Each structure stands twice: as C-alpha cells, then as structure tokens.
C-alpha cells in the first residue's frame, strides 16, 4: 500500500465532479464558485493536517517543514538527546544518530550507519581488530559539541565486550593533537570498560554522558 501524500488539487477535483450542465463558469458561475469556496476550505484543512504531520517527520529538514523548535525539543526528550547549543538542523541530525544507536544490534553495519548519519558517507574511517576492538576516526568532526553526543551513541550501540576508540581533531585543518574517547582502564589503549579518556582534553568520559 503506497504511503499517503498531500493532495493539492481539491478545488480542481471538486469542479471535475460537476455534471456537464455546470461545466462552464459563464453559464453557472454561482454553482461553480460555491464549489470553489467549499473545496478551498477542504484544501486549507488538508494543508494544516500535513503541516502537523511534517513537523514530526525526521526525514524532512527544518527548512522544508520538518520538526523544529519545541517539536524538536519534544522528540529529543523522547529519545534522551539533550539539545545543548545545537541549532535545529544539528539537533535533528543527532536525534537521528541516537535513534540509530538505540536500534543497534551491535553489528558492524549498525555502527557504520551511525557514522554515516553523523558525518556523511566517506567522512570517517571504521576499522575492526582482533580481538574485540573497533576504531572510529572522524577527521571531519569540528567541535567537542559534536564529539560528545556521538560518543554517547557509540556507548549505547557498542556490543558487549568490544573495546571502542573514537578519535577526532577539534579543528577543521586537522591540527594536532588528535583527541580520543576510549574504553580503556589506563587511558593508553589497554582493554577495559571504564570509558576513560586518552590524551588530555577538557571533554567528559563516555560513561559520564547520560544514556
């Protein structure tokens, strides 16, 4: 069954239903104008309904009638993603990221999908190692504000027993140091599950971010 779409032709469709004797504006203007008035009201109601529907559709960006403002705040609260300083476009992006993380089965394709939503195709590197280690390297990331919700998503999506390392630059020109959020007891790459930080940087450990 196809998904419903907005109908923008109520007036034309209403006039088309009239019989032949009412087919001319010259002969029967009153009848046709009455139909126009009624169908314009119906069109207005449909447009209002679709505005409400679109305000909750994650597929539409805010600039195209998708969720924005308080509607986004409500969606974020439902999935446990605080707005912080994000604008509507950024916030919608990370709502999608956290939804993908909460639906993750811990498989490689699930972790890849999270990265693709957050950074776009070919904007990050994903590497698996034996035994039980995954590296995420995202040179396209710009600020810690992006790093923290993404680390939260990885923390939720990561399968049990997997040591996960997320590295990024905090500058668009890839200036060192390369900062890392990692599941490491020592902070130097040892296998563990304390979610501590390697390298020095004023960001919080993955485990301290609300999930």
N, C-alpha and C positions, 0 to 999 in steps of 0.2 A: 504494500500500500504506500503510495507516494506521500511525502510529507506535505502538509498544507502550506500554502504560500499566500501572501497578501493579494487580494483582488482589488485592483484599482479601476475597474470598469463597471461599477454598479449602475451609473447613470445610463451608459450606452446599452447595457444588458437589459435594464428596465424598459427603455424605449423599444428595444427589439422585440419585446414580448407583446407589444400592442398589435392589434389586428390591422389589416390593410386600411380600414376606414379612418384610422388615427395615425397614419404613417407620414402625414405632411404637417409641418408647422404652420403652413398657410391656411389649411382647411380646419385644423383642430388645434389651435395654439393652446387653448386653456387646458385641455386634457394632457397634452404633452408637457406643458410647464408644471402641472400638478405632479406628474410622474418624476420630473426632474427634481422638484423640491423634496419629494419623499426619498428618492434614491440618493440624493446628496447627503441627506441625514444618515442614511444607512452607510454610505461611504465614510462619513465622519466617524461613526461608531466603530467601523472596522479599523480605520486608521488608529484610533485611540487604543483599541484592543492590541493591535500589533505593536504599538509603542511600548505598552506594558510588557508584552512577551519579549520584545527585543532587548528591553532593559535588563533582562535576566539571562540572555544568551551569551555564553562565554565566547562563542565563535565570532561575534561582532566586536570590533574595537569601539571604544567610547565615541570616537569621532564619527562613526557610522551608525549611531543609535544604540550601541551596545551598553552594557552596565557602566554606570559612572556614579561618582559622589556617594551618597548614602546607600544606594543599591549595592555598590561595590563593597562598602563597609560591612553590610549585612552578609554578603557572600563570603567575605574574608573571615568574619566571625564564625560562620558555619563550618569552615574548613580549618580554623585555627591559625590563620595567617594574619598577623597584625599589619596595619598599613604603614606605620613608621612615617618616613618622609617621602614615600613614593607618590608620584602623580598617578592619575587614573590609568594611563597606559601601562606604566611599570607595575602598578598594583595588580592589574588584571593578569599580566604575564606571570607573576609569582603565585597568584591564586591557581592558575593552570598548573604551575610546577608542583605545588603542594598537593593538588588533587591527583596528579600523576603519581606522586610519591606514595600517597595513601592507597592507591590502587595497585601498587607494585607487588609483583610476586618474587622480587629479589633476583630476577633473571637479568642477564646482560642486556637484553633488548629493553627491559624496563628502565635500567639505569641510563641507557643511551637515549631513550625517549625523553627523560627528564632533562638531560643536557641539551637536546635538540630544541625543546621548548624554551629553555632559559637563554641559550646562546645562539641558536640557529644552526643550520647544517654546516659542517666543516669549520666550526668556530671553536672546537675543543678537541682534545685527544683523550681517548679512553683506552687504557691498557690493563690487561689481566695478567697476573703472575701466578706461578705455583710457589707455595701452596697458599691459597686463600687471600690474595691481595689484589686490590684494584686501585689504579692511579687515575685521577681525573686532572687534566691540565687544561686550563682555560685562559689562554693569553688575551682573549677578547674582553675579559672582565675588567671593569674600570674602578669600582669602589668597594670598600668593605660592606657598604649597604647592600650590595648585590651578593657578596660572598656569604653573609650570614643566613639569609633565607634559603640560599641554595644548599649550604651545608646542613641546614635543618632538614631539607628534603632528602638529601643523601642519607642522613641519620635515620630517617623513617624508612626509606626504601631499601637500605642495605640488608642483605640476607644475613642470618646469624653466622657468626664465626668468620666473617670476612673483615680483614683489615683494609680500611679505605683511606686514601690520601687525596686531598683536594688542594691543588697548588694554583696560584694566580699572582699576577702583578697588580699593584694598586696604581698603575699609571698606564696611559694609553700608548706610550712609547716604549713599554716593556723595560723600564728602568729597574735594576736590581735594588733591593732584594726581592727574591721570589718567595712570597709568603705561603705557608702551608697550614691547613687544618687537617689533623690526622688522628686516627685511633691508635694512640701509642702511649704506653706507660712512661717511657723515658723521654718522649719528645724527639727522639733521634731515629725513629723508624722501627723500633722494636715492636714485636707483635703484642697487642694488648687491647683492652677495651675501656680505657679511662678517658678517651676522647680529649686528650690534651693537645696543646699547640706545639708544633715545632717551629723554630725560628722565633725571634722576638717581634711582637707586633701587638698593638692595642685592640685585638679582637677577642671575642669570647670563645671558649671551648664549645665544640659541637654539642656536648651533652648538657650544657647550661642553657641552650636555646629551647624555649618551650616547644613541645611537640604535641 
